Amino acid sequence: MKDAEESSTAASSGDYSKAAQEGRSGIAASIGMGGRAKAGERGCIIACEWVPTENRYRAVVGYVGENGIEANTWYRAVGGKLVKA
């Protein structure tokens, strides 16, 4: 079992919301249009964007240390990818 220091979670909802997770192996999720999120070492980042052609939201998931995603860096969803905010 992980201790609390290693698995904190942050979530926020609503347009332009922010979520910041600290520690290791946690999750930060910003649910809503224009939001941003950041996570610590080995963390998971979830950000959403509105896709007008589909008339719905899409969630984009990234993992710190994979595909250029950096720890303690703000990201937002753009075109189905996480980009630095």
HTML snippet that shows the backbone in 3Dmol.js (N, CA, C, O; Angstrom):
<script src="https://3Dmol.org/build/3Dmol-min.js"></script>
<div id="view" style="width:600px;height:400px;position:relative"></div>
<script>
const pdb = `
ATOM      1  N   MET A   1       0.837  -1.183   0.000  1.00  0.00           N
ATOM      2  CA  MET A   1       0.000   0.000   0.000  1.00  0.00           C
ATOM      3  C   MET A   1       0.883   1.247   0.000  1.00  0.00           C
ATOM      4  O   MET A   1       1.874   1.312   0.726  1.00  0.00           O
ATOM      5  N   LYS A   2       0.522   2.220  -0.807  1.00  0.00           N
ATOM      6  CA  LYS A   2       1.272   3.467  -0.874  1.00  0.00           C
ATOM      7  C   LYS A   2       0.937   4.345   0.322  1.00  0.00           C
ATOM      8  O   LYS A   2      -0.189   4.327   0.818  1.00  0.00           O
ATOM      9  N   ASP A   3       1.932   5.122   0.789  1.00  0.00           N
ATOM     10  CA  ASP A   3       1.582   6.070   1.842  1.00  0.00           C
ATOM     11  C   ASP A   3       1.035   7.340   1.201  1.00  0.00           C
ATOM     12  O   ASP A   3       1.196   7.552  -0.001  1.00  0.00           O
ATOM     13  N   ALA A   4       0.397   8.173   1.993  1.00  0.00           N
ATOM     14  CA  ALA A   4      -0.293   9.360   1.477  1.00  0.00           C
ATOM     15  C   ALA A   4       0.649  10.311   0.749  1.00  0.00           C
ATOM     16  O   ALA A   4       0.233  10.973  -0.201  1.00  0.00           O
ATOM     17  N   GLU A   5       1.892  10.394   1.167  1.00  0.00           N
ATOM     18  CA  GLU A   5       2.847  11.290   0.537  1.00  0.00           C
ATOM     19  C   GLU A   5       3.103  10.916  -0.917  1.00  0.00           C
ATOM     20  O   GLU A   5       3.460  11.774  -1.724  1.00  0.00           O
ATOM     21  N   GLU A   6       2.926   9.665  -1.251  1.00  0.00           N
ATOM     22  CA  GLU A   6       3.234   9.200  -2.587  1.00  0.00           C
ATOM     23  C   GLU A   6       2.037   9.127  -3.518  1.00  0.00           C
ATOM     24  O   GLU A   6       2.203   8.764  -4.682  1.00  0.00           O
ATOM     25  N   SER A   7       0.842   9.456  -3.055  1.00  0.00           N
ATOM     26  CA  SER A   7      -0.296   9.247  -3.941  1.00  0.00           C
ATOM     27  C   SER A   7      -1.393  10.295  -3.808  1.00  0.00           C
ATOM     28  O   SER A   7      -2.577   9.963  -3.869  1.00  0.00           O
ATOM     29  N   SER A   8      -1.017  11.536  -3.630  1.00  0.00           N
ATOM     30  CA  SER A   8      -2.044  12.570  -3.521  1.00  0.00           C
ATOM     31  C   SER A   8      -2.768  12.742  -4.848  1.00  0.00           C
ATOM     32  O   SER A   8      -2.220  12.468  -5.916  1.00  0.00           O
ATOM     33  N   THR A   9      -4.004  13.198  -4.758  1.00  0.00           N
ATOM     34  CA  THR A   9      -4.833  13.379  -5.940  1.00  0.00           C
ATOM     35  C   THR A   9      -5.464  14.757  -5.893  1.00  0.00           C
ATOM     36  O   THR A   9      -5.865  15.226  -4.828  1.00  0.00           O
ATOM     37  N   ALA A  10      -5.554  15.409  -7.048  1.00  0.00           N
ATOM     38  CA  ALA A  10      -6.221  16.703  -7.152  1.00  0.00           C
ATOM     39  C   ALA A  10      -7.176  16.650  -8.327  1.00  0.00           C
ATOM     40  O   ALA A  10      -6.827  16.153  -9.398  1.00  0.00           O
ATOM     41  N   ALA A  11      -8.369  17.156  -8.128  1.00  0.00           N
ATOM     42  CA  ALA A  11      -9.353  17.204  -9.206  1.00  0.00           C
ATOM     43  C   ALA A  11     -10.123  18.504  -9.119  1.00  0.00           C
ATOM     44  O   ALA A  11     -10.418  18.988  -8.026  1.00  0.00           O
ATOM     45  N   SER A  12     -10.446  19.063 -10.253  1.00  0.00           N
ATOM     46  CA  SER A  12     -11.264  20.262 -10.291  1.00  0.00           C
ATOM     47  C   SER A  12     -12.137  20.204 -11.529  1.00  0.00           C
ATOM     48  O   SER A  12     -11.780  19.574 -12.525  1.00  0.00           O
ATOM     49  N   SER A  13     -13.276  20.861 -11.461  1.00  0.00           N
ATOM     50  CA  SER A  13     -14.173  20.850 -12.606  1.00  0.00           C
ATOM     51  C   SER A  13     -14.661  22.263 -12.897  1.00  0.00           C
ATOM     52  O   SER A  13     -14.581  23.157 -12.055  1.00  0.00           O
ATOM     53  N   GLY A  14     -15.163  22.435 -14.101  1.00  0.00           N
ATOM     54  CA  GLY A  14     -15.626  23.746 -14.547  1.00  0.00           C
ATOM     55  C   GLY A  14     -14.645  24.332 -15.537  1.00  0.00           C
ATOM     56  O   GLY A  14     -13.457  24.010 -15.522  1.00  0.00           O
ATOM     57  N   ASP A  15     -15.148  25.187 -16.387  1.00  0.00           N
ATOM     58  CA  ASP A  15     -14.288  25.801 -17.395  1.00  0.00           C
ATOM     59  C   ASP A  15     -13.154  26.581 -16.734  1.00  0.00           C
ATOM     60  O   ASP A  15     -13.366  27.294 -15.753  1.00  0.00           O
ATOM     61  N   TYR A  16     -11.961  26.438 -17.279  1.00  0.00           N
ATOM     62  CA  TYR A  16     -10.741  27.121 -16.844  1.00  0.00           C
ATOM     63  C   TYR A  16     -10.304  26.732 -15.429  1.00  0.00           C
ATOM     64  O   TYR A  16      -9.637  27.519 -14.759  1.00  0.00           O
ATOM     65  N   SER A  17     -10.663  25.547 -14.969  1.00  0.00           N
ATOM     66  CA  SER A  17     -10.254  25.079 -13.649  1.00  0.00           C
ATOM     67  C   SER A  17      -8.801  24.624 -13.676  1.00  0.00           C
ATOM     68  O   SER A  17      -8.251  24.336 -14.739  1.00  0.00           O
ATOM     69  N   LYS A  18      -8.181  24.561 -12.488  1.00  0.00           N
ATOM     70  CA  LYS A  18      -6.796  24.125 -12.355  1.00  0.00           C
ATOM     71  C   LYS A  18      -6.717  23.023 -11.314  1.00  0.00           C
ATOM     72  O   LYS A  18      -7.441  23.045 -10.319  1.00  0.00           O
ATOM     73  N   ALA A  19      -5.826  22.048 -11.549  1.00  0.00           N
ATOM     74  CA  ALA A  19      -5.574  20.984 -10.580  1.00  0.00           C
ATOM     75  C   ALA A  19      -4.080  20.748 -10.507  1.00  0.00           C
ATOM     76  O   ALA A  19      -3.430  20.551 -11.534  1.00  0.00           O
ATOM     77  N   ALA A  20      -3.529  20.767  -9.303  1.00  0.00           N
ATOM     78  CA  ALA A  20      -2.099  20.543  -9.109  1.00  0.00           C
ATOM     79  C   ALA A  20      -1.906  19.434  -8.088  1.00  0.00           C
ATOM     80  O   ALA A  20      -2.409  19.523  -6.968  1.00  0.00           O
ATOM     81  N   GLN A  21      -1.187  18.401  -8.466  1.00  0.00           N
ATOM     82  CA  GLN A  21      -0.878  17.274  -7.593  1.00  0.00           C
ATOM     83  C   GLN A  21       0.583  17.348  -7.217  1.00  0.00           C
ATOM     84  O   GLN A  21       1.427  17.634  -8.066  1.00  0.00           O
ATOM     85  N   GLU A  22       0.900  17.094  -5.950  1.00  0.00           N
ATOM     86  CA  GLU A  22       2.287  17.073  -5.503  1.00  0.00           C
ATOM     87  C   GLU A  22       2.626  15.691  -4.972  1.00  0.00           C
ATOM     88  O   GLU A  22       1.733  14.919  -4.623  1.00  0.00           O
ATOM     89  N   GLY A  23       3.882  15.386  -4.912  1.00  0.00           N
ATOM     90  CA  GLY A  23       4.310  14.070  -4.462  1.00  0.00           C
ATOM     91  C   GLY A  23       4.573  13.164  -5.647  1.00  0.00           C
ATOM     92  O   GLY A  23       4.769  13.635  -6.768  1.00  0.00           O
ATOM     93  N   ARG A  24       4.577  11.862  -5.400  1.00  0.00           N
ATOM     94  CA  ARG A  24       4.874  10.894  -6.445  1.00  0.00           C
ATOM     95  C   ARG A  24       3.664  10.025  -6.721  1.00  0.00           C
ATOM     96  O   ARG A  24       2.889   9.711  -5.818  1.00  0.00           O
ATOM     97  N   SER A  25       3.512   9.643  -7.967  1.00  0.00           N
ATOM     98  CA  SER A  25       2.516   8.654  -8.391  1.00  0.00           C
ATOM     99  C   SER A  25       1.076   9.077  -8.146  1.00  0.00           C
ATOM    100  O   SER A  25       0.216   8.226  -7.923  1.00  0.00           O
ATOM    101  N   GLY A  26       0.800  10.366  -8.183  1.00  0.00           N
ATOM    102  CA  GLY A  26      -0.567  10.849  -7.982  1.00  0.00           C
ATOM    103  C   GLY A  26      -1.234  11.219  -9.290  1.00  0.00           C
ATOM    104  O   GLY A  26      -0.672  11.034 -10.369  1.00  0.00           O
ATOM    105  N   ILE A  27      -2.443  11.745  -9.175  1.00  0.00           N
ATOM    106  CA  ILE A  27      -3.233  12.117 -10.348  1.00  0.00           C
ATOM    107  C   ILE A  27      -3.728  13.546 -10.190  1.00  0.00           C
ATOM    108  O   ILE A  27      -4.183  13.941  -9.117  1.00  0.00           O
ATOM    109  N   ALA A  28      -3.636  14.321 -11.274  1.00  0.00           N
ATOM    110  CA  ALA A  28      -4.229  15.652 -11.323  1.00  0.00           C
ATOM    111  C   ALA A  28      -5.185  15.680 -12.502  1.00  0.00           C
ATOM    112  O   ALA A  28      -4.796  15.365 -13.626  1.00  0.00           O
ATOM    113  N   ALA A  29      -6.438  16.056 -12.254  1.00  0.00           N
ATOM    114  CA  ALA A  29      -7.444  16.069 -13.308  1.00  0.00           C
ATOM    115  C   ALA A  29      -8.190  17.396 -13.320  1.00  0.00           C
ATOM    116  O   ALA A  29      -8.738  17.823 -12.304  1.00  0.00           O
ATOM    117  N   SER A  30      -8.202  18.035 -14.469  1.00  0.00           N
ATOM    118  CA  SER A  30      -8.973  19.258 -14.681  1.00  0.00           C
ATOM    119  C   SER A  30     -10.045  18.930 -15.705  1.00  0.00           C
ATOM    120  O   SER A  30      -9.748  18.637 -16.863  1.00  0.00           O
ATOM    121  N   ILE A  31     -11.300  18.984 -15.263  1.00  0.00           N
ATOM    122  CA  ILE A  31     -12.415  18.585 -16.105  1.00  0.00           C
ATOM    123  C   ILE A  31     -13.220  19.819 -16.488  1.00  0.00           C
ATOM    124  O   ILE A  31     -13.872  20.428 -15.640  1.00  0.00           O
ATOM    125  N   GLY A  32     -13.176  20.181 -17.741  1.00  0.00           N
ATOM    126  CA  GLY A  32     -13.872  21.360 -18.248  1.00  0.00           C
ATOM    127  C   GLY A  32     -13.032  22.024 -19.320  1.00  0.00           C
ATOM    128  O   GLY A  32     -11.849  21.715 -19.460  1.00  0.00           O
ATOM    129  N   MET A  33     -13.619  22.920 -20.068  1.00  0.00           N
ATOM    130  CA  MET A  33     -12.939  23.585 -21.171  1.00  0.00           C
ATOM    131  C   MET A  33     -11.871  24.564 -20.664  1.00  0.00           C
ATOM    132  O   MET A  33     -12.122  25.336 -19.739  1.00  0.00           O
ATOM    133  N   GLY A  34     -10.694  24.526 -21.267  1.00  0.00           N
ATOM    134  CA  GLY A  34      -9.647  25.505 -20.978  1.00  0.00           C
ATOM    135  C   GLY A  34      -8.915  25.299 -19.674  1.00  0.00           C
ATOM    136  O   GLY A  34      -8.171  26.185 -19.253  1.00  0.00           O
ATOM    137  N   GLY A  35      -9.093  24.163 -19.012  1.00  0.00           N
ATOM    138  CA  GLY A  35      -8.426  23.922 -17.741  1.00  0.00           C
ATOM    139  C   GLY A  35      -6.980  23.521 -17.925  1.00  0.00           C
ATOM    140  O   GLY A  35      -6.516  23.301 -19.043  1.00  0.00           O
ATOM    141  N   ARG A  36      -6.276  23.428 -16.814  1.00  0.00           N
ATOM    142  CA  ARG A  36      -4.891  22.977 -16.848  1.00  0.00           C
ATOM    143  C   ARG A  36      -4.598  22.140 -15.611  1.00  0.00           C
ATOM    144  O   ARG A  36      -5.268  22.255 -14.585  1.00  0.00           O
ATOM    145  N   ALA A  37      -3.577  21.295 -15.735  1.00  0.00           N
ATOM    146  CA  ALA A  37      -3.217  20.397 -14.639  1.00  0.00           C
ATOM    147  C   ALA A  37      -1.724  20.138 -14.646  1.00  0.00           C
ATOM    148  O   ALA A  37      -1.064  20.231 -15.681  1.00  0.00           O
ATOM    149  N   LYS A  38      -1.196  19.805 -13.458  1.00  0.00           N
ATOM    150  CA  LYS A  38       0.207  19.406 -13.348  1.00  0.00           C
ATOM    151  C   LYS A  38       0.319  18.355 -12.260  1.00  0.00           C
ATOM    152  O   LYS A  38      -0.479  18.322 -11.324  1.00  0.00           O
ATOM    153  N   ALA A  39       1.322  17.495 -12.396  1.00  0.00           N
ATOM    154  CA  ALA A  39       1.534  16.406 -11.440  1.00  0.00           C
ATOM    155  C   ALA A  39       3.022  16.249 -11.153  1.00  0.00           C
ATOM    156  O   ALA A  39       3.872  16.703 -11.919  1.00  0.00           O
ATOM    157  N   GLY A  40       3.313  15.602 -10.042  1.00  0.00           N
ATOM    158  CA  GLY A  40       4.685  15.351  -9.641  1.00  0.00           C
ATOM    159  C   GLY A  40       5.263  14.116 -10.324  1.00  0.00           C
ATOM    160  O   GLY A  40       4.690  13.561 -11.261  1.00  0.00           O
ATOM    161  N   GLU A  41       6.405  13.720  -9.821  1.00  0.00           N
ATOM    162  CA  GLU A  41       7.144  12.574 -10.366  1.00  0.00           C
ATOM    163  C   GLU A  41       6.248  11.336 -10.481  1.00  0.00           C
ATOM    164  O   GLU A  41       5.541  10.990  -9.534  1.00  0.00           O
ATOM    165  N   ARG A  42       6.280  10.680 -11.624  1.00  0.00           N
ATOM    166  CA  ARG A  42       5.498   9.480 -11.920  1.00  0.00           C
ATOM    167  C   ARG A  42       3.989   9.704 -11.858  1.00  0.00           C
ATOM    168  O   ARG A  42       3.221   8.753 -11.711  1.00  0.00           O
ATOM    169  N   GLY A  43       3.563  10.970 -11.970  1.00  0.00           N
ATOM    170  CA  GLY A  43       2.143  11.290 -11.880  1.00  0.00           C
ATOM    171  C   GLY A  43       1.395  11.106 -13.194  1.00  0.00           C
ATOM    172  O   GLY A  43       1.979  10.845 -14.246  1.00  0.00           O
ATOM    173  N   CYS A  44       0.090  11.252 -13.087  1.00  0.00           N
ATOM    174  CA  CYS A  44      -0.827  11.154 -14.227  1.00  0.00           C
ATOM    175  C   CYS A  44      -1.562  12.481 -14.346  1.00  0.00           C
ATOM    176  O   CYS A  44      -2.028  13.028 -13.347  1.00  0.00           O
ATOM    177  N   ILE A  45      -1.667  12.997 -15.562  1.00  0.00           N
ATOM    178  CA  ILE A  45      -2.337  14.269 -15.826  1.00  0.00           C
ATOM    179  C   ILE A  45      -3.524  14.023 -16.746  1.00  0.00           C
ATOM    180  O   ILE A  45      -3.414  13.329 -17.757  1.00  0.00           O
ATOM    181  N   ILE A  46      -4.662  14.606 -16.378  1.00  0.00           N
ATOM    182  CA  ILE A  46      -5.855  14.513 -17.212  1.00  0.00           C
ATOM    183  C   ILE A  46      -6.379  15.928 -17.433  1.00  0.00           C
ATOM    184  O   ILE A  46      -6.621  16.665 -16.477  1.00  0.00           O
ATOM    185  N   ALA A  47      -6.551  16.299 -18.684  1.00  0.00           N
ATOM    186  CA  ALA A  47      -7.123  17.603 -19.036  1.00  0.00           C
ATOM    187  C   ALA A  47      -8.155  17.380 -20.136  1.00  0.00           C
ATOM    188  O   ALA A  47      -8.051  16.433 -20.916  1.00  0.00           O
ATOM    189  N   CYS A  48      -9.137  18.250 -20.188  1.00  0.00           N
ATOM    190  CA  CYS A  48     -10.220  18.097 -21.166  1.00  0.00           C
ATOM    191  C   CYS A  48     -10.285  19.285 -22.115  1.00  0.00           C
ATOM    192  O   CYS A  48      -9.802  20.379 -21.819  1.00  0.00           O
ATOM    193  N   GLU A  49     -10.892  19.032 -23.251  1.00  0.00           N
ATOM    194  CA  GLU A  49     -11.153  20.098 -24.217  1.00  0.00           C
ATOM    195  C   GLU A  49     -12.491  19.844 -24.896  1.00  0.00           C
ATOM    196  O   GLU A  49     -12.936  18.703 -25.022  1.00  0.00           O
ATOM    197  N   TRP A  50     -13.112  20.912 -25.322  1.00  0.00           N
ATOM    198  CA  TRP A  50     -14.370  20.829 -26.068  1.00  0.00           C
ATOM    199  C   TRP A  50     -14.044  20.650 -27.534  1.00  0.00           C
ATOM    200  O   TRP A  50     -13.232  21.394 -28.082  1.00  0.00           O
ATOM    201  N   VAL A  51     -14.667  19.670 -28.182  1.00  0.00           N
ATOM    202  CA  VAL A  51     -14.458  19.417 -29.608  1.00  0.00           C
ATOM    203  C   VAL A  51     -15.754  19.777 -30.330  1.00  0.00           C
ATOM    204  O   VAL A  51     -16.698  18.987 -30.341  1.00  0.00           O
ATOM    205  N   PRO A  52     -15.805  20.966 -30.933  1.00  0.00           N
ATOM    206  CA  PRO A  52     -17.053  21.434 -31.539  1.00  0.00           C
ATOM    207  C   PRO A  52     -17.584  20.547 -32.655  1.00  0.00           C
ATOM    208  O   PRO A  52     -18.798  20.406 -32.803  1.00  0.00           O
ATOM    209  N   THR A  53     -16.698  19.946 -33.443  1.00  0.00           N
ATOM    210  CA  THR A  53     -17.163  19.105 -34.548  1.00  0.00           C
ATOM    211  C   THR A  53     -17.851  17.834 -34.053  1.00  0.00           C
ATOM    212  O   THR A  53     -18.641  17.228 -34.777  1.00  0.00           O
ATOM    213  N   GLU A  54     -17.550  17.434 -32.824  1.00  0.00           N
ATOM    214  CA  GLU A  54     -18.181  16.254 -32.223  1.00  0.00           C
ATOM    215  C   GLU A  54     -19.270  16.633 -31.218  1.00  0.00           C
ATOM    216  O   GLU A  54     -20.032  15.783 -30.757  1.00  0.00           O
ATOM    217  N   ASN A  55     -19.329  17.926 -30.888  1.00  0.00           N
ATOM    218  CA  ASN A  55     -20.292  18.447 -29.921  1.00  0.00           C
ATOM    219  C   ASN A  55     -20.183  17.735 -28.568  1.00  0.00           C
ATOM    220  O   ASN A  55     -21.186  17.369 -27.957  1.00  0.00           O
ATOM    221  N   ARG A  56     -18.917  17.547 -28.112  1.00  0.00           N
ATOM    222  CA  ARG A  56     -18.670  16.925 -26.809  1.00  0.00           C
ATOM    223  C   ARG A  56     -17.248  17.197 -26.329  1.00  0.00           C
ATOM    224  O   ARG A  56     -16.392  17.661 -27.082  1.00  0.00           O
ATOM    225  N   TYR A  57     -17.023  16.889 -25.038  1.00  0.00           N
ATOM    226  CA  TYR A  57     -15.691  16.994 -24.451  1.00  0.00           C
ATOM    227  C   TYR A  57     -14.874  15.740 -24.760  1.00  0.00           C
ATOM    228  O   TYR A  57     -15.421  14.651 -24.935  1.00  0.00           O
ATOM    229  N   ARG A  58     -13.568  15.916 -24.823  1.00  0.00           N
ATOM    230  CA  ARG A  58     -12.622  14.806 -24.923  1.00  0.00           C
ATOM    231  C   ARG A  58     -11.607  14.970 -23.796  1.00  0.00           C
ATOM    232  O   ARG A  58     -11.156  16.080 -23.515  1.00  0.00           O
ATOM    233  N   ALA A  59     -11.254  13.865 -23.157  1.00  0.00           N
ATOM    234  CA  ALA A  59     -10.226  13.871 -22.123  1.00  0.00           C
ATOM    235  C   ALA A  59      -8.904  13.428 -22.724  1.00  0.00           C
ATOM    236  O   ALA A  59      -8.857  12.511 -23.544  1.00  0.00           O
ATOM    237  N   VAL A  60      -7.837  14.084 -22.312  1.00  0.00           N
ATOM    238  CA  VAL A  60      -6.491  13.728 -22.746  1.00  0.00           C
ATOM    239  C   VAL A  60      -5.717  13.312 -21.498  1.00  0.00           C
ATOM    240  O   VAL A  60      -5.716  14.027 -20.495  1.00  0.00           O
ATOM    241  N   VAL A  61      -5.070  12.171 -21.561  1.00  0.00           N
ATOM    242  CA  VAL A  61      -4.331  11.629 -20.421  1.00  0.00           C
ATOM    243  C   VAL A  61      -2.855  11.554 -20.766  1.00  0.00           C
ATOM    244  O   VAL A  61      -2.482  11.124 -21.857  1.00  0.00           O
ATOM    245  N   GLY A  62      -2.029  11.972 -19.838  1.00  0.00           N
ATOM    246  CA  GLY A  62      -0.584  11.879 -20.018  1.00  0.00           C
ATOM    247  C   GLY A  62       0.075  11.421 -18.737  1.00  0.00           C
ATOM    248  O   GLY A  62      -0.475  11.583 -17.648  1.00  0.00           O
ATOM    249  N   TYR A  63       1.244  10.855 -18.875  1.00  0.00           N
ATOM    250  CA  TYR A  63       1.977  10.317 -17.734  1.00  0.00           C
ATOM    251  C   TYR A  63       3.349  10.977 -17.657  1.00  0.00           C
ATOM    252  O   TYR A  63       4.094  10.998 -18.637  1.00  0.00           O
ATOM    253  N   VAL A  64       3.676  11.516 -16.483  1.00  0.00           N
ATOM    254  CA  VAL A  64       4.970  12.169 -16.292  1.00  0.00           C
ATOM    255  C   VAL A  64       6.071  11.170 -16.604  1.00  0.00           C
ATOM    256  O   VAL A  64       6.071  10.043 -16.108  1.00  0.00           O
ATOM    257  N   GLY A  65       7.008  11.606 -17.436  1.00  0.00           N
ATOM    258  CA  GLY A  65       8.125  10.752 -17.830  1.00  0.00           C
ATOM    259  C   GLY A  65       7.905  10.034 -19.154  1.00  0.00           C
ATOM    260  O   GLY A  65       8.810   9.369 -19.659  1.00  0.00           O
ATOM    261  N   GLU A  66       6.708  10.165 -19.719  1.00  0.00           N
ATOM    262  CA  GLU A  66       6.418   9.543 -21.010  1.00  0.00           C
ATOM    263  C   GLU A  66       6.040  10.626 -22.029  1.00  0.00           C
ATOM    264  O   GLU A  66       5.384  11.609 -21.684  1.00  0.00           O
ATOM    265  N   ASN A  67       6.454  10.439 -23.271  1.00  0.00           N
ATOM    266  CA  ASN A  67       6.088  11.330 -24.377  1.00  0.00           C
ATOM    267  C   ASN A  67       6.363  12.800 -24.087  1.00  0.00           C
ATOM    268  O   ASN A  67       5.605  13.677 -24.501  1.00  0.00           O
ATOM    269  N   GLY A  68       7.454  13.059 -23.372  1.00  0.00           N
ATOM    270  CA  GLY A  68       7.863  14.439 -23.110  1.00  0.00           C
ATOM    271  C   GLY A  68       7.124  15.142 -21.981  1.00  0.00           C
ATOM    272  O   GLY A  68       7.367  16.325 -21.745  1.00  0.00           O
ATOM    273  N   ILE A  69       6.239  14.461 -21.283  1.00  0.00           N
ATOM    274  CA  ILE A  69       5.500  15.085 -20.179  1.00  0.00           C
ATOM    275  C   ILE A  69       6.429  15.222 -18.976  1.00  0.00           C
ATOM    276  O   ILE A  69       7.034  14.246 -18.533  1.00  0.00           O
ATOM    277  N   GLU A  70       6.536  16.449 -18.451  1.00  0.00           N
ATOM    278  CA  GLU A  70       7.458  16.769 -17.372  1.00  0.00           C
ATOM    279  C   GLU A  70       6.724  16.956 -16.048  1.00  0.00           C
ATOM    280  O   GLU A  70       5.575  17.396 -16.018  1.00  0.00           O
ATOM    281  N   ALA A  71       7.403  16.616 -14.956  1.00  0.00           N
ATOM    282  CA  ALA A  71       6.849  16.807 -13.617  1.00  0.00           C
ATOM    283  C   ALA A  71       6.742  18.294 -13.302  1.00  0.00           C
ATOM    284  O   ALA A  71       7.535  19.104 -13.782  1.00  0.00           O
ATOM    285  N   ASN A  72       5.750  18.635 -12.489  1.00  0.00           N
ATOM    286  CA  ASN A  72       5.575  19.996 -11.964  1.00  0.00           C
ATOM    287  C   ASN A  72       5.494  21.056 -13.060  1.00  0.00           C
ATOM    288  O   ASN A  72       5.978  22.175 -12.889  1.00  0.00           O
ATOM    289  N   THR A  73       4.883  20.697 -14.176  1.00  0.00           N
ATOM    290  CA  THR A  73       4.712  21.598 -15.313  1.00  0.00           C
ATOM    291  C   THR A  73       3.237  21.627 -15.684  1.00  0.00           C
ATOM    292  O   THR A  73       2.605  20.577 -15.794  1.00  0.00           O
ATOM    293  N   TRP A  74       2.686  22.816 -15.876  1.00  0.00           N
ATOM    294  CA  TRP A  74       1.274  22.945 -16.242  1.00  0.00           C
ATOM    295  C   TRP A  74       1.045  22.491 -17.686  1.00  0.00           C
ATOM    296  O   TRP A  74       1.822  22.816 -18.584  1.00  0.00           O
ATOM    297  N   TYR A  75      -0.043  21.728 -17.892  1.00  0.00           N
ATOM    298  CA  TYR A  75      -0.442  21.269 -19.221  1.00  0.00           C
ATOM    299  C   TYR A  75      -1.924  21.536 -19.437  1.00  0.00           C
ATOM    300  O   TYR A  75      -2.707  21.611 -18.490  1.00  0.00           O
ATOM    301  N   ARG A  76      -2.287  21.678 -20.704  1.00  0.00           N
ATOM    302  CA  ARG A  76      -3.685  21.797 -21.099  1.00  0.00           C
ATOM    303  C   ARG A  76      -3.890  20.942 -22.328  1.00  0.00           C
ATOM    304  O   ARG A  76      -2.928  20.563 -22.995  1.00  0.00           O
ATOM    305  N   ALA A  77      -5.138  20.637 -22.629  1.00  0.00           N
ATOM    306  CA  ALA A  77      -5.462  19.800 -23.793  1.00  0.00           C
ATOM    307  C   ALA A  77      -5.688  20.682 -25.018  1.00  0.00           C
ATOM    308  O   ALA A  77      -6.465  21.637 -24.984  1.00  0.00           O
ATOM    309  N   VAL A  78      -4.990  20.339 -26.098  1.00  0.00           N
ATOM    310  CA  VAL A  78      -5.143  21.040 -27.375  1.00  0.00           C
ATOM    311  C   VAL A  78      -5.030  20.015 -28.492  1.00  0.00           C
ATOM    312  O   VAL A  78      -4.011  19.335 -28.609  1.00  0.00           O
ATOM    313  N   GLY A  79      -6.058  19.900 -29.305  1.00  0.00           N
ATOM    314  CA  GLY A  79      -6.007  18.978 -30.433  1.00  0.00           C
ATOM    315  C   GLY A  79      -5.753  17.535 -30.058  1.00  0.00           C
ATOM    316  O   GLY A  79      -5.098  16.805 -30.802  1.00  0.00           O
ATOM    317  N   GLY A  80      -6.263  17.118 -28.915  1.00  0.00           N
ATOM    318  CA  GLY A  80      -6.102  15.723 -28.496  1.00  0.00           C
ATOM    319  C   GLY A  80      -4.763  15.414 -27.854  1.00  0.00           C
ATOM    320  O   GLY A  80      -4.444  14.246 -27.636  1.00  0.00           O
ATOM    321  N   LYS A  81      -3.968  16.440 -27.544  1.00  0.00           N
ATOM    322  CA  LYS A  81      -2.656  16.242 -26.917  1.00  0.00           C
ATOM    323  C   LYS A  81      -2.496  17.185 -25.735  1.00  0.00           C
ATOM    324  O   LYS A  81      -3.168  18.213 -25.647  1.00  0.00           O
ATOM    325  N   LEU A  82      -1.599  16.823 -24.832  1.00  0.00           N
ATOM    326  CA  LEU A  82      -1.253  17.726 -23.738  1.00  0.00           C
ATOM    327  C   LEU A  82      -0.130  18.642 -24.208  1.00  0.00           C
ATOM    328  O   LEU A  82       0.883  18.180 -24.735  1.00  0.00           O
ATOM    329  N   VAL A  83      -0.318  19.933 -24.015  1.00  0.00           N
ATOM    330  CA  VAL A  83       0.702  20.921 -24.363  1.00  0.00           C
ATOM    331  C   VAL A  83       0.984  21.783 -23.122  1.00  0.00           C
ATOM    332  O   VAL A  83       0.105  22.004 -22.289  1.00  0.00           O
ATOM    333  N   LYS A  84       2.224  22.259 -23.023  1.00  0.00           N
ATOM    334  CA  LYS A  84       2.562  23.123 -21.889  1.00  0.00           C
ATOM    335  C   LYS A  84       1.656  24.341 -21.909  1.00  0.00           C
ATOM    336  O   LYS A  84       1.385  24.932 -22.954  1.00  0.00           O
ATOM    337  N   ALA A  85       1.196  24.696 -20.709  1.00  0.00           N
ATOM    338  CA  ALA A  85       0.276  25.841 -20.600  1.00  0.00           C
ATOM    339  C   ALA A  85       1.078  27.092 -20.295  1.00  0.00           C
ATOM    340  O   ALA A  85       0.506  28.174 -20.162  1.00  0.00           O
TER     341      ALA A  85
END
`;
const viewer = $3Dmol.createViewer("view");
viewer.addModel(pdb, "pdb");
viewer.setStyle({}, {cartoon: {color: "spectrum"}});
viewer.zoomTo();
viewer.render();
</script>
